[in-house]
Amino acid sequence: LCASLLFPSLFCPGLALAEGKSILVLDASGSMWGQIDGRAKLEIAREALASVVAEMPAKTTMGLMAYGHREKGSCVDIELIVAAATGTGPAIIEAANALNFLGKTPLSEAVRRAAEALRSTEEKATVILITDGIETCNADPCALGAELEASGVDFTAHVVGFGLTEAEGAQVACLAENTGGQYIEAKNAGALVEALRTTVVVAP
């Protein structure tokens, strides 16, 4: 096991790095207006994402999905905004900066859809979920993780819990753990950047 969940890249290099095709799933729910250290979580997330995505090697195949960005109270407000491809860094940053943050947290269905979008080839598929809340749409993240693991596809989900309590984190960590991925706790801006570097940037 890793010696650290917060900085896993320091102790188990390569374990959580994005390989093959990947999709970032960004929480754009209304709770992202909450603050950490006097700043809205959505502002911190945008800056961290821009910083880390800019570091991606050119060959990285990455896409962006968001939920909760178009409607309040909807459990189907999920959109693949940038399809997984190489050279998508600028488009991902632009899309994240344009998002509204106002809806619910259908994180399980979003991860399911992201996994389906990555199944067009036999490449390794990775979903990186960034969430500041728990599931709010009557779905079971733990069961979804087990289902995806049993599907026979080379699939891994990593979950970055942004500002979650320990109890909240436990409710979404199983989604990562059941697919062989990692749950990484990020309490502030610096920790969020490190978590994204660990899961997004492929080390040489």
C-alpha positions as CSV (number, residue, x, y, z in Angstrom):
1,L,0.0,0.0,0.0
2,C,1.1,3.6,-0.6
3,A,2.7,5.4,2.4
4,S,0.5,8.4,1.6
5,L,-2.8,9.0,0.0
6,L,-2.3,12.7,-0.2
7,F,1.0,12.6,-2.1
8,P,1.0,9.0,-3.6
9,S,3.3,10.0,-6.4
10,L,6.1,10.5,-3.9
11,F,5.9,6.9,-2.6
12,C,4.5,4.7,-5.4
13,P,5.4,6.4,-8.7
14,G,3.3,5.4,-11.6
15,L,0.5,3.7,-9.6
16,A,-2.2,6.3,-10.3
17,L,-0.9,7.9,-13.5
18,A,-3.3,8.2,-16.4
19,E,-2.6,5.7,-19.1
20,G,-4.3,5.0,-22.4
21,K,-7.4,7.1,-22.8
22,S,-8.7,9.2,-19.9
23,I,-11.7,11.5,-19.1
24,L,-11.7,14.0,-16.3
25,V,-15.2,14.2,-14.6
26,L,-15.6,17.6,-13.0
27,D,-18.1,18.4,-10.3
28,A,-20.0,21.5,-11.4
29,S,-22.7,21.3,-8.7
30,G,-23.9,24.3,-6.7
31,S,-21.8,23.2,-3.7
32,M,-18.7,24.2,-5.6
33,W,-19.5,27.8,-4.6
34,G,-18.5,26.9,-1.1
35,Q,-15.2,28.3,0.2
36,I,-11.9,27.0,1.2
37,D,-9.4,29.5,2.7
38,G,-11.7,32.4,1.7
39,R,-12.0,31.4,-2.0
40,A,-14.7,29.6,-3.9
41,K,-13.9,25.9,-4.6
42,L,-14.8,26.4,-8.2
43,E,-12.2,29.1,-8.6
44,I,-9.6,26.8,-7.0
45,A,-10.6,23.9,-9.1
46,R,-10.3,25.9,-12.3
47,E,-6.9,27.2,-11.5
48,A,-5.6,23.8,-10.4
49,L,-7.0,22.1,-13.5
50,A,-5.4,24.7,-15.8
51,S,-2.1,24.4,-14.1
52,V,-1.9,20.7,-14.3
53,V,-3.5,20.2,-17.7
54,A,-0.9,22.6,-19.1
55,E,1.8,20.1,-17.9
56,M,0.3,17.1,-19.7
57,P,2.6,15.6,-22.3
58,A,1.4,16.2,-25.9
59,K,0.7,12.5,-26.3
60,T,-1.8,12.3,-23.4
61,T,-5.3,11.3,-24.5
62,M,-7.7,13.2,-22.3
63,G,-11.3,14.4,-22.3
64,L,-13.6,16.4,-20.0
65,M,-17.1,15.6,-18.7
66,A,-19.1,17.7,-16.3
67,Y,-22.3,17.4,-14.3
68,G,-24.6,19.9,-12.6
69,H,-23.5,22.8,-14.9
70,R,-26.8,23.5,-16.8
71,E,-29.8,22.8,-14.5
72,K,-30.7,22.9,-10.9
73,G,-32.2,19.8,-9.4
74,S,-31.5,17.5,-12.3
75,C,-29.9,14.1,-12.0
76,V,-29.4,13.8,-15.8
77,D,-27.4,17.0,-16.3
78,I,-24.2,15.3,-17.5
79,E,-22.3,16.3,-20.6
80,L,-19.1,15.0,-22.3
81,I,-17.8,18.5,-23.3
82,V,-14.4,17.5,-24.7
83,A,-14.0,14.0,-26.2
84,A,-10.9,12.1,-25.3
85,A,-8.1,12.9,-27.7
86,T,-4.6,14.1,-27.8
87,G,-3.9,17.9,-27.7
88,T,-7.1,18.7,-25.8
89,G,-5.4,20.7,-23.0
90,P,-6.5,24.1,-24.2
91,A,-10.0,23.0,-24.9
92,I,-10.4,21.4,-21.4
93,I,-9.1,24.6,-19.7
94,E,-11.5,26.8,-21.8
95,A,-14.4,24.5,-21.1
96,A,-13.8,24.4,-17.4
97,N,-13.5,28.2,-17.2
98,A,-16.9,28.5,-19.0
99,L,-18.8,26.2,-16.7
100,N,-21.7,27.3,-14.5
101,F,-21.9,25.6,-11.1
102,L,-25.5,25.2,-10.0
103,G,-26.9,21.6,-10.0
104,K,-26.9,18.3,-8.2
105,T,-24.2,15.6,-7.9
106,P,-25.0,12.6,-10.1
107,L,-21.4,11.4,-9.8
108,S,-22.1,7.7,-10.3
109,E,-24.0,8.1,-13.6
110,A,-21.3,10.5,-14.8
111,V,-18.5,8.0,-14.2
112,R,-20.6,5.3,-15.8
113,R,-21.1,7.5,-18.9
114,A,-17.4,8.4,-19.0
115,A,-16.5,4.7,-18.8
116,E,-18.9,4.0,-21.7
117,A,-17.3,6.8,-23.8
118,L,-13.9,5.2,-23.3
119,R,-14.9,1.7,-24.3
120,S,-14.5,2.2,-28.1
121,T,-11.0,0.7,-28.1
122,E,-9.1,-1.9,-26.1
123,E,-6.8,0.7,-24.6
124,K,-6.6,1.2,-20.9
125,A,-9.4,3.5,-19.8
126,T,-9.1,5.8,-16.8
127,V,-11.7,8.2,-15.3
128,I,-10.6,10.9,-12.8
129,L,-13.5,12.2,-10.8
130,I,-13.0,15.5,-9.0
131,T,-15.9,16.0,-6.5
132,D,-16.6,18.2,-3.5
133,G,-19.7,16.3,-2.6
134,I,-21.3,12.8,-2.2
135,E,-23.8,11.2,-4.5
136,T,-27.2,13.0,-4.5
137,C,-29.1,11.1,-7.1
138,N,-30.0,7.7,-5.5
139,A,-27.1,5.8,-6.9
140,D,-24.5,3.6,-5.2
141,P,-20.8,4.5,-6.1
142,C,-19.5,1.4,-4.4
143,A,-21.8,-0.9,-6.5
144,L,-20.9,1.0,-9.7
145,G,-17.2,0.5,-9.0
146,A,-17.7,-3.3,-8.5
147,E,-19.8,-3.4,-11.7
148,L,-17.2,-1.6,-13.8
149,E,-14.4,-3.8,-12.4
150,A,-16.4,-7.0,-13.3
151,S,-17.1,-5.8,-16.8
152,G,-13.8,-7.2,-18.2
153,V,-12.7,-3.8,-19.5
154,D,-9.3,-2.5,-18.4
155,F,-10.8,0.3,-16.5
156,T,-9.7,2.3,-13.5
157,A,-11.4,5.2,-11.6
158,H,-9.5,7.6,-9.4
159,V,-11.5,9.9,-7.1
160,V,-10.2,13.3,-5.8
161,G,-12.3,14.3,-2.8
162,F,-12.0,18.1,-2.7
163,G,-12.8,19.4,0.7
164,L,-14.8,16.3,1.8
165,T,-14.9,15.2,5.4
166,E,-13.5,11.8,6.3
167,A,-17.1,10.3,6.4
168,E,-18.0,11.8,3.1
169,G,-14.8,10.6,1.5
170,A,-15.5,7.1,2.7
171,Q,-18.8,7.1,0.7
172,V,-16.9,7.8,-2.6
173,A,-13.5,6.2,-2.0
174,C,-15.0,2.7,-2.7
175,L,-15.7,3.8,-6.3
176,A,-12.0,4.1,-6.8
177,E,-10.9,1.2,-4.7
178,N,-13.3,-1.3,-6.3
179,T,-11.7,-0.5,-9.7
180,G,-8.1,-0.7,-8.5
181,G,-7.8,3.1,-8.3
182,Q,-7.1,5.5,-5.6
183,Y,-9.1,7.9,-3.5
184,I,-7.0,11.1,-2.9
185,E,-8.1,13.6,-0.3
186,A,-7.5,17.3,-1.2
187,K,-8.2,19.8,1.6
188,N,-6.9,22.9,-0.1
189,A,-5.6,24.4,-3.4
190,G,-2.1,23.0,-3.0
191,A,-3.3,19.5,-2.3
192,L,-5.7,19.6,-5.2
193,V,-2.9,20.5,-7.6
194,E,-0.8,17.6,-6.2
195,A,-3.8,15.2,-6.5
196,L,-4.3,16.2,-10.1
197,R,-0.6,15.9,-11.0
198,T,-0.7,12.4,-9.5
199,T,-3.7,11.2,-11.6
200,V,-3.5,13.4,-14.8
201,V,0.2,14.0,-15.7
202,V,2.0,10.9,-17.0
203,A,5.5,10.9,-15.6
204,P,8.5,10.2,-17.9
